Amino acid sequence: SLVWFIMKLLLALSLVGIYLSLTEGYTMVCYFSSWATYRPGDGKFVVEDVDTSLCTHVIYAFAGIKSSGQINVLDPYNDLCEEYGKCGYDRFCQLKEKNPKLKTILGVGGWNEGSTKYSAMAKDPAKRKVFIDSSMELLKAHGFDGLDMDWEYPTQRGGHPEDYTNFITLLDELSTALHAEGMLLTAAVSAGKLTIDPAYDIPAMANAIDILNLMTYDMHGAWDPYTHHQS
């Protein structure tokens, strides 16, 4: 009947409204391991394999820094176009052509970068400026929408106790520079309490960054005597 049809239509519209209200502000951050392009066989994963419908933000891992504080392209052949390179940065940012709402972010740091250079940069105002200025230039040159700080870890692995406060100073200055250009600042942090407590002033970090990415992988692994959940 017409009444039954109208009731079903109203129910469908209400469910759509509930769905939209629940998904508004939905965030799904995905990391792209740039070195996956070197994997053999079926393990190979290139920029174009990223499913842009799954993510709201995608992070290109990783750039690094030099001892001067300048941001460092770690794999120029893979990341840049110069000298017949693979144009990784540009191809990554072109993913926005598939999903215009997608945000592309450049990750800086990672486990292999260690902590020593980041500790030295964060405590030195001149080196912080070099890092921020060079980062902004690189982001703009390739069309990135922001920066993900993955310093592993402040105060540890070659760091110093003052990293705890210097990291906040760095994030505050980065936030000011990025937000002035309409860009995002995110950070990847440890999920382990023994790492978290000496490394992060969490309330202060929350004031500076837009998204906090908690690294909950490797909670268990091959070193355990029996199988646990991995994340």
C-alpha positions as a Python dict, from the first residue, in 0.01 Angstrom:
ca = {
    (1, 'S'): (0, 0, 0),
    (2, 'L'): (96, 364, -33),
    (3, 'V'): (112, 405, 346),
    (4, 'W'): (346, 105, 378),
    (5, 'F'): (567, 241, 100),
    (6, 'I'): (588, 582, 269),
    (7, 'M'): (675, 418, 602),
    (8, 'K'): (957, 219, 440),
    (9, 'L'): (1082, 530, 263),
    (10, 'L'): (1087, 728, 589),
    (11, 'L'): (1269, 442, 762),
    (12, 'A'): (1529, 429, 484),
    (13, 'L'): (1582, 805, 501),
    (14, 'S'): (1621, 793, 879),
    (15, 'L'): (1881, 515, 848),
    (16, 'V'): (2070, 720, 591),
    (17, 'G'): (2064, 1014, 831),
    (18, 'I'): (2198, 800, 1115),
    (19, 'Y'): (2474, 663, 889),
    (20, 'L'): (2578, 1011, 780),
    (21, 'S'): (2584, 1137, 1137),
    (22, 'L'): (2797, 842, 1248),
    (23, 'T'): (3043, 872, 960),
    (24, 'E'): (3081, 1250, 976),
    (25, 'G'): (3434, 1314, 1095),
    (26, 'Y'): (3532, 954, 1018),
    (27, 'T'): (3910, 917, 991),
    (28, 'M'): (4103, 624, 847),
    (29, 'V'): (4478, 683, 826),
    (30, 'C'): (4674, 448, 598),
    (31, 'Y'): (5053, 419, 567),
    (32, 'F'): (5225, 341, 237),
    (33, 'S'): (5564, 169, 278),
    (34, 'S'): (5756, 313, -15),
    (35, 'W'): (6010, 29, -9),
    (36, 'A'): (5730, -219, -88),
    (37, 'T'): (5789, -139, -455),
    (38, 'Y'): (6113, -342, -430),
    (39, 'R'): (5944, -659, -305),
    (40, 'P'): (5962, -958, -542),
    (41, 'G'): (5659, -1131, -687),
    (42, 'D'): (5312, -1085, -544),
    (43, 'G'): (5448, -892, -247),
    (44, 'K'): (5529, -593, -466),
    (45, 'F'): (5307, -294, -385),
    (46, 'V'): (5328, 35, -572),
    (47, 'V'): (5159, 371, -527),
    (48, 'E'): (4882, 288, -773),
    (49, 'D'): (4787, -19, -567),
    (50, 'V'): (4660, 206, -286),
    (51, 'D'): (4280, 178, -261),
    (52, 'T'): (4187, 543, -217),
    (53, 'S'): (3830, 454, -121),
    (54, 'L'): (3948, 295, 205),
    (55, 'C'): (4141, 588, 350),
    (56, 'T'): (4076, 949, 444),
    (57, 'H'): (4449, 1015, 489),
    (58, 'V'): (4747, 831, 337),
    (59, 'I'): (5103, 872, 465),
    (60, 'Y'): (5412, 814, 252),
    (61, 'A'): (5680, 644, 462),
    (62, 'F'): (5948, 781, 490),
    (63, 'A'): (6164, 1086, 448),
    (64, 'G'): (6444, 1152, 696),
    (65, 'I'): (6663, 1440, 808),
    (66, 'K'): (7027, 1538, 762),
    (67, 'S'): (7260, 1636, 1045),
    (68, 'S'): (7198, 2000, 950),
    (69, 'G'): (6828, 1953, 1024),
    (70, 'Q'): (6729, 1968, 657),
    (71, 'I'): (6465, 1719, 549),
    (72, 'N'): (6622, 1435, 353),
    (73, 'V'): (6475, 1238, 62),
    (74, 'L'): (6591, 890, 162),
    (75, 'D'): (6544, 718, -174),
    (76, 'P'): (6576, 978, -452),
    (77, 'Y'): (6542, 716, -727),
    (78, 'N'): (6213, 588, -586),
    (79, 'D'): (6076, 917, -453),
    (80, 'L'): (6175, 1182, -710),
    (81, 'C'): (6153, 1224, -1087),
    (82, 'E'): (6507, 1355, -1137),
    (83, 'E'): (6757, 1134, -1322),
    (84, 'Y'): (6488, 896, -1449),
    (85, 'G'): (6349, 833, -1102),
    (86, 'K'): (6014, 671, -1026),
    (87, 'C'): (5840, 996, -917),
    (88, 'G'): (5704, 836, -599),
    (89, 'Y'): (5609, 1162, -428),
    (90, 'D'): (5428, 1303, -730),
    (91, 'R'): (5246, 979, -810),
    (92, 'F'): (5142, 950, -446),
    (93, 'C'): (4990, 1297, -440),
    (94, 'Q'): (4815, 1226, -770),
    (95, 'L'): (4605, 969, -583),
    (96, 'K'): (4385, 1268, -501),
    (97, 'E'): (4267, 1257, -862),
    (98, 'K'): (4089, 931, -773),
    (99, 'N'): (3953, 1066, -444),
    (100, 'P'): (3953, 1447, -420),
    (101, 'K'): (3879, 1431, -46),
    (102, 'L'): (4193, 1228, 22),
    (103, 'K'): (4475, 1391, 219),
    (104, 'T'): (4831, 1292, 126),
    (105, 'I'): (5092, 1330, 400),
    (106, 'L'): (5469, 1282, 405),
    (107, 'G'): (5604, 1077, 695),
    (108, 'V'): (5939, 1176, 845),
    (109, 'G'): (6141, 939, 1060),
    (110, 'G'): (6076, 571, 1119),
    (111, 'W'): (6270, 308, 1309),
    (112, 'N'): (6575, 305, 1082),
    (113, 'E'): (6629, 679, 1121),
    (114, 'G'): (6689, 641, 1493),
    (115, 'S'): (6672, 930, 1737),
    (116, 'T'): (7012, 1102, 1747),
    (117, 'K'): (6964, 1349, 1458),
    (118, 'Y'): (6612, 1433, 1571),
    (119, 'S'): (6727, 1504, 1925),
    (120, 'A'): (7000, 1738, 1796),
    (121, 'M'): (6758, 1914, 1562),
    (122, 'A'): (6481, 1959, 1819),
    (123, 'K'): (6707, 2129, 2076),
    (124, 'D'): (6860, 2378, 1830),
    (125, 'P'): (6637, 2669, 1717),
    (126, 'A'): (6843, 2717, 1401),
    (127, 'K'): (6819, 2350, 1302),
    (128, 'R'): (6447, 2346, 1378),
    (129, 'K'): (6403, 2637, 1138),
    (130, 'V'): (6606, 2458, 870),
    (131, 'F'): (6390, 2148, 915),
    (132, 'I'): (6061, 2337, 906),
    (133, 'D'): (6156, 2559, 611),
    (134, 'S'): (6293, 2270, 404),
    (135, 'S'): (5992, 2054, 491),
    (136, 'M'): (5747, 2321, 381),
    (137, 'E'): (5935, 2363, 54),
    (138, 'L'): (5932, 1988, -16),
    (139, 'L'): (5564, 1947, 73),
    (140, 'K'): (5460, 2233, -155),
    (141, 'A'): (5681, 2115, -442),
    (142, 'H'): (5502, 1780, -462),
    (143, 'G'): (5151, 1865, -347),
    (144, 'F'): (5143, 1702, -4),
    (145, 'D'): (4875, 1807, 245),
    (146, 'G'): (5080, 1771, 560),
    (147, 'L'): (5361, 1613, 760),
    (148, 'D'): (5365, 1309, 989),
    (149, 'M'): (5635, 1315, 1258),
    (150, 'D'): (5757, 964, 1338),
    (151, 'W'): (6051, 1028, 1569),
    (152, 'E'): (6136, 691, 1727),
    (153, 'Y'): (6172, 792, 2006),
    (154, 'P'): (6227, 1115, 2201),
    (155, 'T'): (6461, 1058, 2502),
    (156, 'Q'): (6554, 710, 2373),
    (157, 'R'): (6773, 533, 2115),
    (158, 'G'): (7036, 806, 2121),
    (159, 'G'): (6808, 1082, 2246),
    (160, 'H'): (6832, 1292, 2563),
    (161, 'P'): (6599, 1367, 2857),
    (162, 'E'): (6535, 1721, 2732),
    (163, 'D'): (6375, 1571, 2419),
    (164, 'Y'): (6056, 1553, 2625),
    (165, 'T'): (6014, 1930, 2612),
    (166, 'N'): (6208, 1995, 2291),
    (167, 'F'): (5971, 1769, 2097),
    (168, 'I'): (5679, 1987, 2204),
    (169, 'T'): (5865, 2300, 2095),
    (170, 'L'): (5926, 2139, 1756),
    (171, 'L'): (5562, 2033, 1720),
    (172, 'D'): (5437, 2378, 1818),
    (173, 'E'): (5657, 2547, 1558),
    (174, 'L'): (5569, 2289, 1292),
    (175, 'S'): (5201, 2329, 1369),
    (176, 'T'): (5219, 2706, 1327),
    (177, 'A'): (5397, 2678, 992),
    (178, 'L'): (5177, 2401, 852),
    (179, 'H'): (4845, 2541, 968),
    (180, 'A'): (4933, 2879, 819),
    (181, 'E'): (4939, 2703, 480),
    (182, 'G'): (4624, 2498, 546),
    (183, 'M'): (4828, 2181, 598),
    (184, 'L'): (4804, 1908, 861),
    (185, 'L'): (5045, 1795, 1132),
    (186, 'T'): (5016, 1436, 1250),
    (187, 'A'): (5242, 1221, 1465),
    (188, 'A'): (5311, 850, 1502),
    (189, 'V'): (5382, 744, 1860),
    (190, 'S'): (5466, 428, 2050),
    (191, 'A'): (5192, 220, 2214),
    (192, 'G'): (5422, 89, 2488),
    (193, 'K'): (5399, 253, 2830),
    (194, 'L'): (5772, 220, 2897),
    (195, 'T'): (5834, 425, 2582),
    (196, 'I'): (5541, 665, 2621),
    (197, 'D'): (5606, 790, 2974),
    (198, 'P'): (5957, 937, 2923),
    (199, 'A'): (5897, 1044, 2561),
    (200, 'Y'): (5564, 1224, 2529),
    (201, 'D'): (5392, 1515, 2698),
    (202, 'I'): (5057, 1393, 2569),
    (203, 'P'): (4835, 1692, 2661),
    (204, 'A'): (5084, 1931, 2501),
    (205, 'M'): (5107, 1713, 2191),
    (206, 'A'): (4729, 1712, 2161),
    (207, 'N'): (4732, 2092, 2140),
    (208, 'A'): (4976, 2089, 1847),
    (209, 'I'): (4875, 1802, 1622),
    (210, 'D'): (4568, 1720, 1418),
    (211, 'I'): (4585, 1339, 1429),
    (212, 'L'): (4775, 1106, 1663),
    (213, 'N'): (4867, 768, 1512),
    (214, 'L'): (4924, 503, 1779),
    (215, 'M'): (5163, 230, 1663),
    (216, 'T'): (4996, -76, 1811),
    (217, 'Y'): (5158, -331, 1581),
    (218, 'D'): (5427, -569, 1706),
    (219, 'M'): (5257, -601, 2043),
    (220, 'H'): (5350, -966, 1997),
    (221, 'G'): (5567, -1145, 1744),
    (222, 'A'): (5802, -1432, 1661),
    (223, 'W'): (5986, -1379, 1990),
    (224, 'D'): (5685, -1500, 2192),
    (225, 'P'): (5659, -1870, 2290),
    (226, 'Y'): (5309, -1896, 2142),
    (227, 'T'): (5083, -1704, 1905),
    (228, 'H'): (4918, -1380, 2024),
    (229, 'H'): (4728, -1110, 1843),
    (230, 'Q'): (4974, -900, 1643),
    (231, 'S'): (4808, -564, 1705),
}
